Amino acid sequence: MSNSKERLVWLVEDEPDLAECYAEILAQDNQKVQSFSNPVQALDELDRNPAVPDVIVTDLRMPKMDGLGFIEAIRALKMRAPVILVSAHLERNSLLRAQQLGVSGILEKPVSQHDLKSEVDRAYDSRSTLDLDAELVACLRARVSALQEGWELREQRLFEMNKLLNQLDPEMYQKRSHRPEVAQAQMKDEILTTEIERLGERFRVLWHRSRLSD
């Protein structure tokens, strides 16, 4: 176990004996386990309680909603918690869908105690990377927005000043448009535009990575 802080693990399993067994294994490592007999119960709990689990362990084959449908539902709600999918047999199409939904890990039944604990540890540790990416995306989004707003405001003010100057003194306007400081201002605008584009590209890369994680 890589972290002494108590974790909250959601366990979604419709077989009572397996659910009890998994819960006992996970509870040994300073983890609080909250069990649900089907995905609908887990989604109802999410509506009632804003507390987000650190890791979710869910079976694939369940009544009312299967594990992949459950993962798709929580991703639609923007829940970023890593998910471990448990299955006795995972077909190719289901595997591809699981990868598209950003499943953190897959465990094949019967699940050993060691594999279950190790996979939960690995999934929990992956949260730090997801959180870092989310923080970078938020920071870059704010930076790009501020640069764009500042640039657009400056452009608007410059346009209004030039328009007024052209109305009041056309000759002065023509002279001013060729002054060195005007050229310097244009160069600064080009630099600012390049900076916006660079940060925007970095934002798009991180946003794409976060979407894959989702």
N, C-alpha and C positions, 0 to 999 in steps of 0.2 A: 504494500500500500504506500503510495507516494505522497499522501497528504493527510495530516492529522485532523483536519477539519471534517466534521460529520457531513456526509453527503446524503442527498435525497435521491433515491433510486426508485423509479416507477417500474413496476413489474406487471406486464399485461399478459396473462396466461389463463386460458379457460379450463385447463385440467387442474383441479384442486390439489392433487397429490404433488404434481410438478411445481405448482405455484408455491406450495408450502416448503418443498425441498429447496427451490431456488432462493426463497426468502431467508431460510435458515443459513444458507451458505453466505449470502451477501451481508446479512446482519452481523456476521462475525468480524467484519472489518470496519467497525465504527461507522456503519451506514444505516440510515433510516430507510426502510423499505416500505413502500406503499403499493399494495397489490390491487389489481383490478381483474375481474373475471372476463371482461371483454372491453374492446376499445371504446364503446359508447359510454361506459362508466367513466373511463379515463377522460374523455372529452367533456363529460358533464362536470367532472371535478375541476377541469381547467376553467370552465365557465364560472364556477363558484369560488375557486381559490386561485389568486394570482401567483402563488408560489410556483416557481418553475423548477422542475427536477433537474438534477445535475446530469443524470444518465437515464435513458429509457431502455428497458429490455422487453421486447415484445415477440410473441409467437407469430408465426405466419398464418396458419390455418385456424381460424376462429369463426364462430357464428356471428351473424349480424354485420360484421365488417372484418375483413382480413387484415393482417399486419401491414401490408403495403398500403391499403386504403387508409389505415390509421395514420401511417407516416405522412401520407399525402395531405391528410386533414390537418395535422399539427404544423406542417410546413406552410400550409395556406394561412395559418394563424400566426406565422412568423416565429414559431418556436424553434430555436437554434440548438436545443439540447441534442447531444449525440445519441444515436439510436442503434441498438444491437438487435439484429433480427435472428430469431431462433426458428429452425425448420428441420423436419426429418428429411425432407427432399425438396431442393430448390431447383425448379426448372430454369432453362436458359432465359426465357422471356421474363420470368420473375426476377432472375439475377440482374438482368439488364435494367429492369425498372427500379430495383433496389439501388443500383449504382447511380441512376439518374436522380433518385430522391436523396442521395448523399448519405446512405446508410454507413455508419461508422465501422460496423463489423458484422460478420455472419457466423453463427454457431450452429453446428449440425448436431441434431439429436442422435443418440443420447449425449447430453452435455456433461462433461466432467467438472468437478469442483474447481480444479486448477484452471481450466479454460475459461469458465465463467468469471472467476475472480480476476484473472489476467486481462480478459477482454474489457471488463468494466473499468479496471485501472487504466488501460490504454485509452479507452474512450474518454474517461474523465480528464486525463492529461491533455487530450487533444483540444479541450475547451479553451485553454490559454491561447492557442493559435487562432481559434475562431474569434475569440474576444479581441485579440490584437488586430486582426484584419478588420473587424467591425469598427474599432477605434480609429484605425487609419483611414478607412472609408469616410467616416464621419468628419474627421479632421480635414481631409482633402476636399470633401464636399463644401465645408464651411469656407476653406481657403479660396477655392475656385469661385464660389459665390461672391465673396468679398472683393476679389480681384475684378470680377465681371461688373459688379455694381459700381466700384470705384472708377473703372474704365468708362463705363457707360455714362456715369455722372459727369466725368471730366469732358467726354466728347460732347455731351449735351450743352454744358456750359460754354465750351469753346465755340460750338456752332452758334449759340445765341449771341455771344460776344462779337463774333465775326459778322453775323447778320446785322447787328445793331451798328457796328462800325461802318459797314458797307453802306448803310442807309444814311448815316450822319456825315461820313467823309469817305467817299469812294476812292479818292486818290490815296489817302492814308491807308486804306484797306489794301490797295494794290501793293504799296510799299511794304506794309507789315507782312504780307504773305511771302515775301522773299527775304525776310530778316533771318539771321543765323539762329536766333533762339527758337524761331518757328520750326526750322528744320530739326533742331535739337529736340523740341517737344514731339515732333513726329517720330523721331528715332526712339524716344522713350515709350511712345505708344506702341511701336513695333516690338520693343523688348517686352512690354507688358503683355502684348498679345501672344508672344512666344511663350511667356511664362504661363499664361492661362491655358494654352494648348498643351504644354508639357504636363501641367498638373491635371488637366482634364484627361489626358491619355493614361496617366498613372491611376486616376480615379476609376476609369473604365476597366482597367486591368484588375484592380482590387474588387470592384463591384462584381465583375464576372466571377472572380474566385469565391466571393461571399455567396453568390447565387448557386455555385456548384456545391458549396458547403451546406447551403440550405436544402 
